[in-house]
Amino acid sequence: MEDAAAAASSAVVVEEERLDVLNKTGQKTGISKPRGEVHRDGDYHRAVHVWIYSESTQELLLQRRADCKDSWPGQWDISSAGHISAGDSSLVSAQRELQEELGISLPKDAFELIFIYLQECVINDGKFINNEFNDVYLVTTVDPIPLEAFTLQETEVSAVKYISFEEYRSLLVKEDPDYVPYDVDEQYGQLFEIIMKRYTENTVARSLSLQKQLCRYASVSLDAELTGLSNTDRKTLGLLIKAAKLMDEIFYLQVWYSNPALRDWLKEHASASELDKLKWMYYSINKSPWSCLDENEAFLTTTDSAIKLLPEATKPVSGWKGLEYKAAFPMLKSPGANFYPPDMDKKEFKLWNDSLTEKEQNDAMGFFTVIKRHSEFSLDSSSPNHAVHGTNHLMTAHDLYSVPYSKEYNSFLRKAAELLHEAGDLAGSPSLKRLLHSKADAFLSNDYYESDIAWMELDSKLDVTIGPYETYEDAIFGYKATFEAFIGIRDDKATAQLKLFGDNLQFLEQNLPMDSAYKSKNVNAAPIRVIRLLYNAGDVKGPQTVAFNLPNDERIVKDRGTSMVMLKNVSEAKFKHILQPIADVCISKEQKGLVDFESFFTHTICHECCHGIGPHTITLPDGQKSTVRKELQELHSALEEAKADIVGLWALKFLINQDLLPRSMVKSMYVSFLAGCFRSVRFGLEEAHGKGQALQFNWMYEKEAFILHPDETFSVDFAKVEEAVESLSREILTIQAKGDKEAADLLLQKYCKMTRPLKHALEKLESVQVPVDIYPIFSTVNEISE
């Protein structure tokens, strides 16, 4: 009796699992309750479903629930499932449930989140109310896992079996009492639809679809004259190209954690069939399984992905080499890319961030850190770049922690630093030597301030931009920078001609169409360098950039301004292969002759200059200092691109009025801008430039500055366009100056739409197959690399 009493006493001490209580939209309320109370009271909460699917046999793994379960005892159910305990993450919970219930240990790249399912039901005579948001994961294995490889958790699972997914669906339709019920005609039917679609694909139709997507890019050979380079410069160039290729390696990893494995697999199998060749070609353009020109819609599925072998994922079985699975990626591109845990939301980040010191907050929201989970650290070692980042990974009140790029990407950055130091030793130009050595140091210290200053002061025939800069991939906050590289030869004549723009930045700032209280009294002239591009790498995917204005570090923008690089041969290629054909189709007969390269290129210059003026560091209504980027978060990139575009157009007219540019440009710049609208919107409304351009076009059309004619061509109303440009410039600049995210959201929601006039134009362009963008081939670099 004493033993029994002691056992009962010890059982009482075991605290019941607590669950986060959600509202009806699935958001956390900040309250957690014991599991029993949650089901008694019908509170909304979270759980995970993990399905294991065998490709070769087209079967799903089912488990029989233990007879002691308080819901659906003894019935066949999902491969593995369980609640997400209070404070825990979805992905870690999925990994843990699979490990505990079935004895299968899988890394995070085995789990594909396919949909979220809200289950609302009442069982056990009303005593068990289940209002559950379920994150449904699919694990795709090549072959069935031998049943003797499983280690079953007796209190949860009594048996496992494989069953044809079609047979299982029919049993659910019949509401077979041996199976836990799911309404396959409703949301849960997605599981079967996804599997069916993937494994009954029409190879011919898919090949045609990929060919059509590829045809939107015109392959263009980008050459640059190397006669001005010494033999030493050529050796330096070869080292820089090797360093640039490492930026590619990092970028692939930044996009998604299984992206490098997918890339290597597609490349290795590209010669297997015509379809495999097309997959690899289109992947090479997008650098991911998501199509940049199709709102980031996936053009591949996990079935196309790399096969990985894990001999120790389960108990060993004689004669079986071990579990083989497909490295997964989500159908919907993760808004946080690989910078944050895929199941992290803004609220979790804010709660964690609020608990940090000011320095820690700056790191968390800074350009050069990734955010990870303590709980994930012990469960996942799947990353090929996995390393121990420090020693303290004990669970704290918050699961998140930050890791500097210098540690996260150390194996790549260390090699890149060595190459840059070697190139710096060879470089004849003092400013290039300084840039390369300082950038190499920054890769290992994670402090990019001095190297960005050195980049701004670069005065060399060989022009180099390399490092983490743009933040477009971070669609959650717009905080995190991706690695990229641009290597080119400076065009001295064109660079000298453009000094006018940099010299007049302060003049433009003083006259911006916004309240004077928001204007900066100290804007530094932006040095402008025109180059002919030799090679690019890293975050250059899909549509190619024609220019960039850097750095993005607000400290440098405030203290020193920015610097601009124009890629003249890229601009020439886009004008010839894209903008001119667009004008021929979409601009009225009377105005199409006004579209010219000079106006297109000059507006591109002004666009980049205007990134350097207007609000950056701002004062909020409560007197606190902040930045536009931090206040507008994920909306910043689209609004900033729209600002640079429309204020750039305003600035051109202002400079013409001051007799600093020829008056002959007035009409051509507006009509070239109109043609450019259609070019950029074709990038898609998920992309910052496309969003920004849709906003501008729809605003101008509403103000009747752009006119649609009965023959479905467009023209500019020169009497109305100047006022429309100025009014939109004022609207965007004021939103930025106030850090007004709500106003930014309303503006983008109203105008960032695929309206009927835009659809007309894009349909015409598609019907005559005008390319959307170019795909550069760097033939000069290939010669140097050989």
Salt bridges, closest charged atoms under 4 A:
ASP20 OD2 - LYS28 NZ 3.87
ASP41 OD2 - LYS33 NZ 2.70
ASP41 OD1 - ARG40 NE 2.75
ASP43 OD2 - LYS33 NZ 2.54
GLU55 OE2 - LYS326 NZ 3.02
ASP70 OD2 - ARG35 NH1 2.97
ASP77 OD2 - ARG65 NH1 3.30
ASP88 OD2 - ARG96 NH1 3.39
ASP109 OD2 - LYS308 NZ 2.71
GLU112 OE2 - ARG198 NH2 2.49
GLU132 OE2 - HIS45 NE2 2.90
GLU132 OE2 - HIS83 NE2 3.23
ASP135 OD2 - ARG46 NH2 2.81
GLU156 OE1 - LYS69 NZ 2.47
ASP185 OD1 - ARG169 NH2 3.89
GLU201 OE1 - ARG206 NH1 2.88
ASP248 OD1 - LYS287 NZ 2.73
GLU249 OE1 - ARG263 NH2 3.11
ASP264 OD1 - ARG263 NE 2.94
ASP276 OD1 - LYS279 NZ 3.70
ASP294 OD2 - ARG216 NH2 2.70
ASP304 OD2 - ARG206 NH2 2.73
ASP304 OD1 - LYS279 NZ 2.73
GLU324 OE2 - LYS321 NZ 3.40
ASP343 OD1 - ARG373 NH2 3.11
GLU348 OE2 - ARG373 NH1 2.68
ASP354 OD2 - LYS350 NZ 2.86
ASP363 OD2 - LYS359 NZ 3.30
GLU376 OE2 - LYS108 NZ 2.86
ASP380 OD2 - LYS108 NZ 3.94
ASP399 OD2 - ARG373 NH1 3.34
GLU408 OE1 - LYS372 NZ 2.98
GLU408 OE1 - HIS389 NE2 2.98
ASP425 OD1 - HIS437 NE2 3.24
ASP441 OD1 - HIS421 NE2 3.30
ASP452 OD1 - LYS439 NZ 3.39
GLU457 OE1 - ARG434 NH1 2.43
GLU457 OE2 - ARG560 NH2 2.49
ASP459 OD1 - ARG490 NH1 2.61
ASP463 OD2 - ARG529 NE 2.58
GLU473 OE1 - LYS333 NZ 2.99
GLU473 OE2 - LYS541 NZ 3.13
ASP492 OD2 - LYS461 NZ 3.23
ASP492 OD1 - ARG490 NE 2.70
ASP503 OD2 - LYS499 NZ 2.83
ASP553 OD2 - ARG555 NH2 2.64
GLU554 OE2 - ARG629 NE 3.37
GLU572 OE1 - ARG532 NH2 2.94
GLU608 OE2 - HIS607 NE2 3.75
GLU634 OE1 - LYS346 NZ 2.69
GLU634 OE1 - LYS741 NZ 3.11
GLU640 OE2 - HIS611 ND1 2.73
GLU640 OE2 - LYS643 NZ 3.11
GLU641 OE1 - HIS607 NE2 3.14
GLU641 OE2 - HIS611 NE2 3.70
GLU641 OE1 - HIS689 NE2 3.24
ASP645 OD1 - HIS603 NE2 3.93
ASP645 OD1 - HIS607 ND1 2.96
ASP659 OD1 - ARG663 NH2 3.72
GLU687 OE2 - HIS689 ND1 2.68
GLU702 OE1 - LYS703 NZ 3.87
GLU704 OE1 - LYS720 NZ 2.61
GLU712 OE2 - HIS760 ND1 3.35
GLU722 OE1 - LYS653 NZ 3.53
GLU726 OE2 - ARG730 NH2 3.00
GLU766 OE2 - LYS212 NZ 3.39
ASP773 OD1 - LYS574 NZ 2.80
